[in-house]
């Protein structure tokens, strides 16, 4: 239910209502479901990078990887940031580079550190780069 409301808030007024309700640094990821082939929209907390935007496939610290991560099957995805929709490619951040990116995400949303404590899995980080 919350994700549905997040998506609607971002979709209709990303810069005002969405920021007020769920904070800034939220992007809307559009993927195509691997099984259903339907468009899926997922709000994600991001940190700005030199090349684009980094997000964590944290799933709130659950032991499972979130479905949106599994739907990154190709580079035909879109994100909406500050009411601007753009086509993006994605890169998985290598393990040796994750600390720097993770620290940037924690600056935006401190709860990310709690997510790492809740799970045994390595939480993947994904960078979205405009094409």
Backbone as numpy.savetxt, mean C-alpha at the origin, in Angstrom:
# Nx Ny Nz CAx CAy CAz Cx Cy Cz
-15.45 -3.99 6.35 -16.27 -2.80 6.35 -15.40 -1.54 6.35
-14.37 -1.50 7.20 -13.51 -0.32 7.27 -12.82 -0.11 5.93
-12.30 -1.16 5.30 -11.63 -1.01 4.02 -12.58 -0.44 2.98
-13.81 -0.91 2.95 -14.82 -0.39 2.03 -15.01 1.10 2.24
-15.12 1.53 3.50 -15.29 2.94 3.81 -14.04 3.74 3.44
-12.86 3.18 3.68 -11.61 3.85 3.29 -11.60 4.10 1.78
-11.92 3.07 1.02 -11.91 3.17 -0.44 -12.88 4.26 -0.88
-14.08 4.25 -0.34 -15.08 5.26 -0.71 -14.62 6.66 -0.33
-14.04 6.82 0.84 -13.55 8.13 1.29 -12.47 8.65 0.35
-11.55 7.78 -0.01 -10.46 8.18 -0.90 -10.99 8.46 -2.30
-11.86 7.60 -2.77 -12.36 7.72 -4.13 -13.11 9.03 -4.35
-13.96 9.42 -3.41 -14.79 10.60 -3.61 -14.13 11.91 -3.22
-13.21 11.89 -2.30 -12.55 13.13 -1.93 -11.24 12.81 -1.21
-10.26 12.43 -1.98 -9.00 11.97 -1.43 -8.33 13.03 -0.56
-8.37 14.25 -0.96 -7.60 15.28 -0.26 -8.28 15.83 0.99
-9.59 15.73 1.12 -10.27 16.34 2.27 -10.87 15.30 3.20
-11.91 14.64 2.78 -12.60 13.69 3.65 -11.70 12.52 4.00
-11.05 11.95 2.98 -10.17 10.80 3.23 -9.06 11.13 4.20
-8.42 12.26 4.01 -7.34 12.67 4.91 -7.85 12.91 6.32
-9.02 13.48 6.44 -9.58 13.74 7.76 -9.92 12.44 8.49
-10.54 11.50 7.75 -10.98 10.25 8.38 -9.85 9.27 8.64
-8.95 9.13 7.70 -7.94 8.09 7.84 -6.51 8.61 7.76
-6.35 9.91 7.66 -5.02 10.49 7.66 -4.44 10.63 6.27
-3.34 11.36 6.21 -2.66 11.53 4.93 -1.78 10.31 4.70
-1.05 10.32 3.62 -0.17 9.20 3.26 -0.95 7.91 3.02
-2.13 8.04 2.44 -2.91 6.87 2.04 -3.04 6.91 0.53
-2.63 5.83 -0.11 -2.85 5.72 -1.55 -3.88 4.63 -1.79
-4.46 4.65 -2.97 -5.44 3.65 -3.36 -4.82 2.81 -4.47
-4.59 1.54 -4.19 -4.01 0.61 -5.15 -5.11 -0.10 -5.90
-4.99 -0.14 -7.23 -5.92 -0.90 -8.07 -5.18 -2.06 -8.70
-5.62 -3.27 -8.40 -5.06 -4.47 -9.00 -6.19 -5.26 -9.65
-5.83 -6.28 -10.38 -6.81 -7.20 -10.96 -6.67 -8.52 -10.23
-7.77 -9.04 -9.73 -7.75 -10.29 -8.98 -7.20 -11.44 -9.81
-6.29 -12.20 -9.22 -5.68 -13.33 -9.92 -6.74 -14.37 -10.27
-7.64 -14.65 -9.36 -8.66 -15.67 -9.56 -9.88 -15.10 -10.26
-10.37 -13.95 -9.80 -11.63 -13.40 -10.29 -11.49 -12.53 -11.53
-10.30 -12.00 -11.76 -10.04 -11.06 -12.84 -10.81 -9.74 -12.67
-11.33 -9.49 -11.48 -12.04 -8.25 -11.18 -11.07 -7.21 -10.63
-11.39 -5.94 -10.85 -10.59 -4.85 -10.31 -10.77 -4.83 -8.80
-9.67 -4.76 -8.08 -9.66 -4.70 -6.61 -8.99 -3.40 -6.19
-9.61 -2.68 -5.25 -9.06 -1.41 -4.77 -8.74 -1.54 -3.29
-7.51 -1.18 -2.94 -7.04 -1.35 -1.57 -6.35 -0.08 -1.10
-6.81 0.51 0.02 -6.09 1.66 0.58 -4.87 1.19 1.35
-3.74 1.87 1.14 -2.49 1.49 1.79 -1.75 2.74 2.27
-1.12 2.62 3.41 -0.27 3.69 3.92 1.04 3.66 3.15
1.51 4.84 2.74 2.74 4.90 1.97 3.72 5.90 2.56
4.97 5.74 2.15 6.01 6.74 2.38 6.56 7.10 1.01
6.86 8.35 0.80 7.42 8.82 -0.46 8.88 8.37 -0.57
9.28 7.97 -1.76 10.66 7.57 -2.03 11.21 8.44 -3.17
12.48 8.26 -3.48 13.07 9.01 -4.60 12.39 8.67 -5.92
12.00 7.39 -6.08 11.42 6.95 -7.34 9.89 6.90 -7.33
9.28 6.90 -6.14 7.82 6.77 -6.10 7.28 6.67 -4.69
6.64 5.53 -4.40 5.95 5.33 -3.12 6.20 3.91 -2.63
6.50 3.76 -1.35 6.71 2.43 -0.78 5.56 2.11 0.18
5.12 0.85 0.12 4.08 0.34 1.01 4.54 -1.00 1.59
3.90 -1.39 2.69 4.22 -2.67 3.33 3.06 -3.64 3.15
3.38 -4.88 2.80 2.37 -5.93 2.72 2.21 -6.54 4.11
1.85 -5.69 5.06 1.86 -6.07 6.48 0.62 -6.84 6.91
-0.51 -6.56 6.33 -1.78 -7.20 6.67 -2.05 -7.12 8.17
-1.69 -5.96 8.75 -1.93 -5.74 10.18 -1.11 -6.65 11.08
-0.02 -7.22 10.55 0.81 -8.10 11.34 0.35 -9.55 11.34
-0.60 -9.88 10.48 -1.04 -11.28 10.38 0.05 -12.13 9.75
-0.06 -13.43 9.94 0.94 -14.35 9.38 0.73 -14.59 7.89
-0.42 -14.21 7.35 -0.69 -14.37 5.93 -0.28 -13.11 5.18
0.06 -13.29 3.92 0.34 -12.16 3.04 -1.00 -11.64 2.52
-1.17 -10.31 2.45 -2.46 -9.78 1.97 -2.71 -10.11 0.50
-3.97 -10.24 0.16 -4.34 -10.63 -1.20 -3.86 -9.62 -2.24
-3.86 -8.34 -1.90 -3.42 -7.36 -2.90 -2.00 -7.65 -3.37
-1.16 -8.15 -2.46 0.22 -8.47 -2.82 0.24 -9.61 -3.84
-0.60 -10.61 -3.62 -0.69 -11.73 -4.56 -1.24 -11.30 -5.91
-2.00 -10.20 -5.92 -2.57 -9.71 -7.18 -1.60 -8.86 -7.99
-0.42 -8.62 -7.47 0.59 -7.86 -8.23 1.25 -8.77 -9.26
0.45 -9.40 -10.09 0.95 -10.39 -11.02 1.65 -9.78 -12.22
1.35 -8.56 -12.52 1.99 -7.90 -13.65 2.19 -6.43 -13.29
2.63 -5.67 -14.23 2.85 -4.25 -13.96 1.77 -3.39 -14.60
0.55 -3.88 -14.61 -0.58 -3.13 -15.15 -1.47 -2.64 -14.01
-0.85 -2.06 -13.01 -1.59 -1.61 -11.84 -1.63 -0.09 -11.82
-2.57 0.44 -11.04 -2.72 1.88 -10.88 -2.74 2.22 -9.40
-2.28 3.43 -9.09 -2.45 3.96 -7.75 -3.05 5.36 -7.88
-3.76 5.77 -6.84 -4.24 7.14 -6.73 -3.60 7.73 -5.50
-2.89 8.83 -5.69 -2.23 9.53 -4.60 -2.61 11.00 -4.71
-3.13 11.56 -3.63 -3.55 12.97 -3.62 -4.44 13.30 -4.82
-5.38 12.40 -5.08 -6.38 12.56 -6.12 -5.82 12.49 -7.54
-4.60 11.97 -7.69 -4.00 11.79 -9.01 -3.83 10.29 -9.25
-4.49 9.80 -10.30 -4.41 8.38 -10.65 -3.29 8.20 -11.66
-2.44 7.20 -11.43 -1.31 6.96 -12.33 -1.05 5.46 -12.50
-0.61 5.12 -13.68 -0.18 3.74 -13.94 1.20 3.57 -13.33
1.41 2.42 -12.69 2.68 2.17 -12.01 3.21 0.78 -12.30
4.52 0.67 -12.20 5.16 -0.64 -12.12 5.54 -0.82 -10.66
5.85 -2.03 -10.27 6.23 -2.25 -8.87 7.54 -3.02 -8.79
8.24 -2.76 -7.69 9.47 -3.49 -7.39 9.39 -3.94 -5.94
9.75 -5.19 -5.70 9.83 -5.70 -4.34 11.18 -5.24 -3.78
11.14 -4.62 -2.61 12.37 -4.11 -1.99 13.19 -5.31 -1.49
14.46 -5.41 -1.91 15.31 -6.52 -1.44 15.49 -6.47 0.08
15.66 -7.63 0.67 15.80 -7.76 2.12 16.88 -6.83 2.68
18.00 -6.71 1.99 19.10 -5.89 2.51 18.79 -4.38 2.50
17.77 -3.96 1.75 17.41 -2.54 1.69 16.17 -2.19 2.52
15.53 -3.17 3.11 14.24 -2.94 3.77 14.30 -2.01 4.96
15.37 -2.04 5.75 15.40 -1.24 6.98 15.19 0.24 6.69
15.86 0.76 5.69 15.73 2.18 5.35 14.29 2.52 4.99
13.69 1.71 4.14 12.30 1.95 3.72 11.34 1.75 4.89
11.59 0.72 5.69 10.73 0.45 6.85 10.73 1.64 7.81
11.90 2.19 8.06 12.02 3.35 8.95 11.19 4.53 8.43
11.16 4.70 7.12 10.35 5.79 6.54 8.86 5.52 6.75
8.46 4.28 6.61 7.05 3.93 6.85 6.67 4.16 8.32
7.56 3.81 9.23 7.29 3.99 10.66 7.16 5.48 11.00
7.91 6.33 10.32 7.77 7.77 10.53 6.36 8.24 10.18
5.77 7.62 9.17 4.43 7.98 8.73 3.37 7.35 9.63
3.61 6.09 10.05 2.61 5.33 10.82 3.35 4.42 11.80
3.46 4.85 13.02 4.28 4.15 14.03 3.84 2.70 14.29
2.58 2.39 14.04 2.05 1.05 14.29 2.74 -0.02 13.45
3.41 0.36 12.37 4.11 -0.63 11.55 5.09 -1.45 12.39
5.74 -0.84 13.36 6.66 -1.60 14.22 5.94 -2.70 14.99
4.71 -2.45 15.41 3.93 -3.47 16.10 3.60 -4.63 15.16
3.37 -4.33 13.90 3.07 -5.37 12.92 4.23 -6.36 12.81
5.46 -5.85 12.84 6.62 -6.74 12.74 6.70 -7.67 13.95
6.27 -7.19 15.10 6.31 -8.01 16.32 5.23 -9.08 16.33
4.14 -8.88 15.61 3.01 -9.81 15.62 3.21 -11.03 14.73
4.16 -10.99 13.82 4.28 -12.07 12.85 5.71 -12.59 12.76
5.84 -13.83 12.33 7.14 -14.45 12.11 7.64 -14.24 10.68
6.74 -13.86 9.79 7.12 -13.74 8.38 7.85 -12.42 8.12
8.66 -12.43 7.08 9.26 -11.19 6.61 8.17 -10.43 5.86
7.89 -9.22 6.29 6.85 -8.42 5.64 7.45 -7.79 4.38
6.90 -8.13 3.22 7.43 -7.56 1.98 7.14 -6.06 1.89
8.08 -5.34 1.31 7.89 -3.94 0.99 7.86 -3.80 -0.51
6.94 -2.98 -1.00 6.76 -2.80 -2.44 6.89 -1.32 -2.76
7.68 -1.04 -3.80 7.78 0.34 -4.27 7.02 0.46 -5.58
6.14 1.46 -5.65 5.39 1.76 -6.86 6.06 2.93 -7.57
6.31 2.76 -8.86 7.00 3.76 -9.66 6.14 4.09 -10.86
5.89 5.37 -11.06 5.06 5.83 -12.18 5.72 5.46 -13.51
4.90 5.00 -14.45 5.42 4.68 -15.80 4.88 5.65 -16.83
